[in-house]
Amino acid sequence: MTDVKVGIIMGSQSDWPVMKLAAEILDELGVPYEKKIVSAHRTPDRLWSYGKTAAKRGLKVIIAGAGGAAHLPGMMASKTRVPVVGVPVQTKALSGVDSLYSIVQMPKGFPVATMAIGAAGAANAGLMAAGILANEDSALAERLDDWREALAASIPDEPQDD
Ligand code: RP5
């Protein structure tokens, strides 16, 4: 077992610019994570072994991002009981609606907590993972509360002219 409790996985190197936003949130909150390319279609054996060992290795949350025929989050949820947070990566052809539908419509028994398409979804996946871990980590809970308060405080009371 290691200190790493969050796994960020993605179907392709091309997903990293978006999935990086989840990593940046975890960096801000001081949550250690690992990041891997694991493709449901191109590296299915890697997917299988990642899912098979995830709980034993001490992972508590897996953030999985993919685009198009985005089967990675759902297949990972089929292979491990570790909660999977899915991020639909935006696509050129169908704007990420394909990714969203591929991830969100799981059959009963194998849930994926599906975020919004793209950047907001990736950042929220980091926050979701932190929130889950914060239930058992009071120092992290305090950092997350502070992060949320800072965000609220950054919102102006009134709209301004440009
Ligand atoms: C999916 O196909 C990946 O998650 C990525 O979003 C998409 C395109 O992958 P590349 O062709 O850019 O490698 O498997």
Boltz pocket constraint, residues with backbone or C-beta under 6 A from the ligand:
constraints:
  - pocket:
      binder: B
      contacts: [[A, 10], [A, 11], [A, 12], [A, 13], [A, 14], [A, 15], [A, 39], [A, 65], [A, 66], [A, 67], [A, 68], [A, 69], [A, 89], [A, 90]]
      max_distance: 6.0
